[in-house]
Amino acid sequence: MNILVTQFQGQMVSVLGQVKQPGRYPIEGKRNLTDMLALAGGVDTQGADTVDLIRTRNGKTTKTKINIVDMVRNGSLNQDYDLAGGDLIYVERAPVFYIYGEVQKPGTYRLEPGMTVLQALSAGGGLTQRGTERNVRIKRKMPDGKLESLKARLDDPVQPNDVVYIQESLF
């Protein structure tokens, strides 16, 4: 009787979070971070631009945050690490903001890097006929945990989990 070993069970990488096909994937030959993300179907529409790579080498566990978009955009593949069995790739949910009030499409939207109140208003479909760009409010949870209502200008940055409120025009 002959036994043929086709793959070692210990040579698996876990790809979890906001990817199209989360799961455990075998390392066949040399595999790097982008290879494994591709095997998992890529980052889904709700995934963040960054991934966490958790690895254990020589008994020491490390966590590295990698901006995949910047890495590919700049062609700087120095963080496209080679992987080993037991490594874990985790894609977090992208940061969001909320917009409501006198906008065409109130709701939850992905927060893009550097997004302003004007861009958030655009994501919400723009003003209704009764809406005004004056007196926009942002409800933001402060570091002490308290919720504050801030008067916002159109060029102010929107932060993760901000709630943007577009008021009705008085005229």
N, C-alpha and C positions, 0 to 999 in steps of 0.2 A: 504494500500500500504506500502510495506517495502522497505527501501533503504539500500543496503549493500555497505559500503565504502571498496574498495579493496586496495587502496593505496592513500596516500596523495600527491597531486601535488607538494607541497613545499619540499618534501623529495627526491630531485633529486640532483645528482652530475654530473657535466659536465666533460667529458674527451675529451680533444681537442689536436690538433697537430698531431704528427707523430705516431698515433696508427692505427690499422687496421680498426676499426669501431668507429670513433669519434661520440660523441653524448651525450645525457643526459640519465643517468641511475638511476633507482629508488633505494633507500636504503631500502632493505627489511631485517629487523632485524639489526644485527650488521655487518657493512662492513668496511673493511680497505682499504688502498691504493692498495695493491697487488690484492685484490678481484676486485676492480673496473678496474684496468688495464687488468685483465684477462677477465672481462665482455666485454671490448672494443677490445678484440682479441689480446691484447698484443702490444708491441712496434713494429712498422714496421721496415723494413730493413734500412730506412733512419733516424730512430730515434736515439737520443742521449742516453747515459748511465744515464743521469740525468733527473729528472722530477721536475717541480715546482708545489708545493701544495699551493694554495691560499685559506685561510680560514678566516671567520669572526666569532669571538667569543666575546661576551659582547661588541659589537659595535666597536671592534678593528680588522682591517684586517691585516693579516700577510702573508708573502710569505716565504716558506721554500724550499730550493733546496736539493733534495735527490738523492744520487747516488744509483740507484736501483741495478746495477751490484755488487757494493761493498757490499751493504746490504745483498744480497742473497749469494754472494760468502763467506762472513764472517759469515753468519748465525746470523747477528746482526739485529734483527727485531725491534729494539727500535724506528726506524723511520717509521715503517709500521703503521702509525697513523690510529686511528678510524675516520671515516668520518661522517659528518652531512650534512643535506640538505643545498644547496647553495655552498658547497665546489667546487673547480675547480682544476682539474689536467691537467697540460699542459706539453706535451712532445715536446721539441725543436728538430729541425733538427740537426743531428750529424755534428760536424765540418768536413770540407773537405779541401783537397789540390788539386792542379792541377799539372799535369806533361806533358811536351811536348818536342819535339825535337827528338833525336835519340833513342826513346824507341819503343818497340813492340806495346804497347797499350796506346797511349797518351789519356788523358782524366781527368775526375774528380773522385776522390776516397775519401772514408771515412778516416778521420785521426784518427788513433788509439792512445791511450795514450802512450807517450814516443816514438813515431815513429821517426826513423832516416831517413836521406837521402837515405841510402842503402836500407832500407825497403820500402821507397817510390818508388825507382827504381824497386824493385822486384814487387810491386803492379802494376807498369806499364808494366810488362811483361819482364823486363830486356832490355839490350841494343840491338839495331839493329847491323848489321855487321859493320856499319860505326860509331857507338857510342863509346864514351870514358867516363870513370869514372873520368878522370882528367878534371879540369876546369868546374865543375858543378856550375851553378848559381841558386840562389834563388831570385826571385823578391818578395819583402815583403813590405806591406804598414806599415810605421812607425807610432808611436803615433801622430806625427804632421801632418799625412795625406799624407806625401810625399812617393812616391814609390822609393825604393832603390833596386839596384841589388848587391847582396852579393855573394862573392866567398864561396862555401860550401865544407866541407869535408864530407866523407861518414858517419861519426858518428855524424854529427851535427843534432840537433833535428829539425823536421819540425813543423811549427806552423800553426794554422788555417788560411786558405785562402792563404797560400804560393803558389807561382807558381815556380815549379822546372823545370829548363831547362837543358837538356842533350845535350851537344854540339857534333858536328861531329869531329872525329879523323882526325888529319892532315896527318897521315901516313896510 
